[in-house]
Amino acid sequence: MWSISIYSGPSPFELNGNGPILTNADITDIPAAFVADPFMLHRDNTWYMFFEAMNTETQHGEIGLATSDDCRAWSYERIVLKEPFHLSYPYVFESQDAIYMIPETLGAEAVCLYKAIDFPFRWSKIARLIERGFADPSLFRFNDLWWMFACATPYQHDTLVLYYAADLHGPWTQHPKSPVVRSDKRLARPAGRVLNFDNRLFRFAQDCVPQYGASVRAFEISELTIDTYAEAEYNSNPILKASGCGWNALGMHHIDAHPQSDGQWLACVDGNQ
């Protein structure tokens, strides 16, 4: 039973919060087993949160939307994207005055790019970026290139690949050092938005030991070119982890952190009980 909460703190690595602000009980247009994998955008004084809602009838994830004026009180809107296959991890981002989403689309056997035709409710699939069924594709812009992490072993959670492209629509090229993580369930599977913080680049990873989605770790990327890659764990301890009781008793596996004007950070996270 995954649900979603909002955490806050002085940095994306020092966050705290209370219970969930969104659960399966808030989903009114489909029967939902759980909600998870939240990503946010802030536009025109409104927070938009996109997330996976697991449809219990189809056993496929669909992409839901909730909105908020203050990032604390949230209103569920509706399902905004569904396919004949499972969708999750709705990685939403802006580029050149357009809004895009790269959800996990394993059933399409490709990494698919969607564009908002009428934000936030209407989306159209406009490209197949990589012809492979990767889990949790996580895209970011750095040094005038597009980069993408993804898990190449969706059910083993132990291999992280890296691709790059000059243009969002491709062609996408696998990095010569990819896979950058091999045979390690503790740090291979992406766990949210790649972050540029204090001119330093960080990625988040699910620690899937002892089980899937147990906790979230942070890694600082110290070197990233089309030929080289290097990283080191930011902190030896998870930045998010199971509490042992309540809404996140069994694990936490996602973070999307956003800086605020007062120097604080807000993040949408999820937890399992």
C-alpha positions as CSV (number, residue, x, y, z in Angstrom):
1,M,0.0,0.0,0.0
2,W,2.0,3.0,-1.3
3,S,0.8,6.5,-0.6
4,I,2.3,10.0,-1.1
5,S,3.5,12.7,1.3
6,I,5.1,16.2,1.2
7,Y,8.4,16.6,3.1
8,S,10.3,19.8,3.7
9,G,13.7,20.9,5.1
10,P,16.9,23.0,4.6
11,S,18.2,20.8,1.8
12,P,17.0,17.9,-0.4
13,F,19.0,15.6,1.8
14,E,17.5,16.8,5.1
15,L,13.8,16.4,4.8
16,N,11.0,15.5,7.2
17,G,7.2,15.3,7.1
18,N,4.1,13.7,8.4
19,G,1.6,11.3,7.1
20,P,0.3,11.1,3.5
21,I,-1.4,13.9,1.7
22,L,-2.7,11.5,-1.0
23,T,-3.8,7.8,-0.8
24,N,-5.7,5.4,-2.9
25,A,-8.9,6.5,-1.1
26,D,-8.6,9.9,-2.8
27,I,-8.8,8.4,-6.3
28,T,-12.4,8.8,-7.4
29,D,-12.5,7.9,-11.1
30,I,-10.9,4.4,-11.0
31,P,-10.6,1.7,-8.3
32,A,-7.0,2.3,-7.1
33,A,-4.9,-0.1,-5.1
34,F,-2.2,2.5,-4.3
35,V,-0.6,5.8,-5.5
36,A,3.1,6.3,-5.9
37,D,6.0,7.8,-7.9
38,P,5.0,11.5,-7.6
39,F,6.5,14.3,-9.7
40,M,5.7,18.0,-9.4
41,L,5.7,21.2,-11.5
42,H,5.0,24.7,-10.2
43,R,3.2,27.0,-12.7
44,D,1.1,30.1,-12.4
45,N,1.0,29.9,-8.6
46,T,-0.3,26.3,-8.7
47,W,1.5,23.0,-7.9
48,Y,0.7,20.1,-10.2
49,M,1.5,16.6,-9.0
50,F,1.5,13.7,-11.4
51,F,1.7,10.1,-10.0
52,E,1.0,6.5,-10.7
53,A,-2.4,5.2,-9.6
54,M,-2.7,1.4,-9.8
55,N,-6.0,0.4,-11.4
56,T,-7.2,-2.7,-9.6
57,E,-9.5,-3.8,-12.5
58,T,-6.9,-3.7,-15.3
59,Q,-3.8,-4.2,-13.0
60,H,-2.2,-1.4,-15.0
61,G,-0.8,1.8,-13.6
62,E,-2.4,5.1,-14.9
63,I,-1.2,8.6,-14.4
64,G,-3.2,10.7,-12.1
65,L,-3.1,14.5,-11.2
66,A,-3.5,16.4,-8.0
67,T,-3.2,20.2,-7.5
68,S,-2.4,22.5,-4.7
69,D,-2.0,26.3,-4.1
70,D,0.4,25.8,-1.1
71,C,1.9,22.3,-1.6
72,R,0.2,21.2,1.6
73,A,-3.5,20.9,0.9
74,W,-4.1,18.8,-2.3
75,S,-7.1,18.2,-4.4
76,Y,-7.3,15.1,-6.7
77,E,-8.3,16.0,-10.2
78,R,-8.5,12.9,-12.4
79,I,-6.6,10.4,-14.5
80,V,-4.8,12.3,-17.2
81,L,-3.0,9.5,-19.1
82,K,-3.6,5.8,-19.6
83,E,-2.5,3.2,-22.1
84,P,-3.3,-0.4,-22.9
85,F,-0.1,-1.2,-20.9
86,H,1.2,-0.2,-17.4
87,L,2.3,3.4,-16.8
88,S,4.2,4.7,-13.8
89,Y,7.0,7.1,-12.8
90,P,5.6,10.2,-14.7
91,Y,8.8,12.2,-15.0
92,V,7.4,15.6,-16.0
93,F,9.6,18.5,-17.1
94,E,9.7,21.8,-19.1
95,S,11.7,22.6,-22.1
96,Q,11.5,25.6,-24.5
97,D,8.0,26.7,-23.3
98,A,6.6,23.2,-23.7
99,I,5.8,20.5,-21.0
100,Y,6.8,16.9,-21.5
101,M,6.5,13.7,-19.6
102,I,8.6,10.5,-19.8
103,P,6.7,7.8,-17.8
104,E,7.8,4.3,-17.5
105,T,6.4,2.5,-20.5
106,L,7.8,-1.1,-20.3
107,G,4.8,-2.5,-22.2
108,A,5.6,-0.4,-25.2
109,E,9.1,-1.9,-25.2
110,A,10.5,1.6,-25.6
111,V,11.1,4.8,-23.6
112,C,8.3,7.1,-24.8
113,L,8.1,10.9,-24.8
114,Y,4.7,12.6,-24.2
115,K,3.9,16.2,-24.7
116,A,1.2,18.3,-23.0
117,I,-1.3,19.3,-25.7
118,D,-3.6,21.0,-23.2
119,F,-1.7,21.2,-19.9
120,P,-2.3,19.5,-17.5
121,F,-5.1,17.3,-18.7
122,R,-4.3,16.2,-22.3
123,W,-1.1,14.4,-23.4
124,S,0.1,13.0,-26.7
125,K,2.8,10.4,-27.3
126,I,5.2,12.1,-29.8
127,A,8.3,9.9,-29.9
128,R,9.9,6.6,-29.0
129,L,13.3,7.8,-27.8
130,I,15.0,4.4,-27.1
131,E,13.8,1.1,-28.4
132,R,14.2,-0.8,-25.1
133,G,12.0,-1.5,-22.2
134,F,13.7,0.4,-19.4
135,A,12.3,1.1,-15.9
136,D,12.1,4.6,-14.3
137,P,13.8,6.7,-17.1
138,S,15.1,9.9,-15.6
139,L,16.0,12.7,-17.9
140,F,18.0,15.9,-17.3
141,R,19.9,18.7,-19.1
142,F,23.6,19.3,-18.4
143,N,26.4,21.0,-20.3
144,D,24.2,21.6,-23.4
145,L,23.2,17.9,-23.7
146,W,20.3,15.8,-22.7
147,W,21.1,12.8,-20.4
148,M,19.0,9.9,-19.3
149,F,19.4,7.3,-16.6
150,A,17.3,4.2,-16.6
151,C,17.2,0.7,-15.0
152,A,17.8,-2.0,-17.7
153,T,16.7,-4.8,-15.4
154,P,13.2,-3.8,-14.3
155,Y,12.6,-6.9,-12.2
156,Q,16.1,-7.4,-10.8
157,H,16.7,-3.7,-10.1
158,D,20.4,-4.1,-10.4
159,T,21.7,-2.4,-13.6
160,L,21.8,1.4,-14.4
161,V,22.3,2.5,-18.0
162,L,23.2,6.0,-19.2
163,Y,22.3,7.6,-22.5
164,Y,22.8,11.1,-24.0
165,A,21.5,13.2,-26.9
166,A,22.1,16.6,-28.4
167,D,18.3,16.9,-29.1
168,L,15.5,15.8,-26.8
169,H,13.9,13.8,-29.7
170,G,17.2,12.0,-30.3
171,P,19.0,10.2,-31.6
172,W,20.0,8.8,-28.2
173,T,23.4,7.2,-27.7
174,Q,24.5,4.9,-25.0
175,H,27.4,6.2,-23.0
176,P,30.6,4.3,-23.4
177,K,30.8,3.7,-19.6
178,S,27.2,2.4,-19.5
179,P,26.0,0.4,-17.6
180,V,27.3,2.7,-14.9
181,V,26.0,0.3,-12.2
182,R,26.1,-3.4,-12.6
183,S,24.7,-6.2,-10.4
184,D,24.0,-3.9,-7.4
185,K,20.4,-3.7,-6.1
186,R,21.4,-1.0,-3.6
187,L,22.1,1.8,-6.1
188,A,21.0,1.0,-9.6
189,R,17.3,1.8,-9.9
190,P,16.4,5.5,-10.2
191,A,14.3,7.1,-7.4
192,G,13.3,10.5,-8.7
193,R,14.3,13.7,-10.4
194,V,18.0,14.3,-11.1
195,L,19.0,17.4,-9.2
196,N,21.3,20.3,-9.8
197,F,22.0,21.7,-6.3
198,D,24.7,24.3,-5.4
199,N,26.1,23.7,-8.9
200,R,26.5,20.1,-8.1
201,L,24.7,17.2,-9.8
202,F,22.9,14.5,-7.8
203,R,21.0,11.4,-8.7
204,F,18.7,9.4,-6.4
205,A,18.6,5.6,-6.3
206,Q,16.3,3.1,-4.7
207,D,18.0,0.7,-2.3
208,C,16.2,-2.6,-3.1
209,V,17.8,-4.5,-0.2
210,P,16.4,-6.3,1.6
211,Q,13.4,-5.8,-0.7
212,Y,12.2,-3.5,-3.5
213,G,11.7,0.1,-2.5
214,A,13.3,-0.2,0.9
215,S,15.0,3.3,0.9
216,V,16.4,6.1,-1.1
217,R,20.1,7.0,-1.5
218,A,21.8,10.1,-3.0
219,F,24.8,10.1,-5.3
220,E,26.9,13.1,-6.4
221,I,28.0,12.9,-10.0
222,S,31.5,14.3,-10.1
223,E,32.3,13.7,-13.8
224,L,29.9,13.6,-16.7
225,T,31.1,13.9,-20.3
226,I,30.3,11.9,-23.4
227,D,33.4,9.8,-22.6
228,T,33.7,9.8,-18.8
229,Y,31.5,9.2,-15.8
230,A,32.2,9.2,-12.1
231,E,30.0,9.4,-8.9
232,A,30.2,8.9,-5.2
233,E,27.5,8.3,-2.6
234,Y,26.7,11.7,-1.0
235,N,26.0,10.1,2.4
236,S,26.6,6.7,3.7
237,N,23.1,6.5,5.1
238,P,19.7,6.6,3.1
239,I,18.1,10.0,3.0
240,L,14.7,8.4,3.1
241,K,13.9,5.0,4.7
242,A,11.2,2.9,6.3
243,S,10.0,4.2,9.7
244,G,8.9,0.8,11.0
245,C,5.4,2.0,11.7
246,G,2.5,3.9,10.0
247,W,2.2,5.0,6.4
248,N,5.9,4.4,5.5
249,A,6.5,1.4,7.8
250,L,7.9,-0.9,5.1
251,G,9.9,1.5,2.8
252,M,10.3,4.7,0.8
253,H,11.5,4.7,-2.8
254,H,11.0,8.1,-4.5
255,I,11.8,11.8,-4.1
256,D,11.2,14.9,-6.3
257,A,12.7,17.9,-4.5
258,H,12.2,21.6,-5.4
259,P,13.9,24.7,-4.0
260,Q,11.8,27.5,-2.4
261,S,12.4,31.3,-2.4
262,D,13.1,31.2,1.4
263,G,16.0,28.7,1.0
264,Q,14.0,25.8,2.1
265,W,13.1,22.7,0.0
266,L,9.8,20.9,-0.6
267,A,9.7,17.3,-1.9
268,C,7.0,14.9,-2.8
269,V,7.9,11.4,-1.6
270,D,6.1,8.1,-1.2
271,G,5.9,5.4,1.4
272,N,4.8,1.8,1.8
273,Q,3.0,0.1,4.6
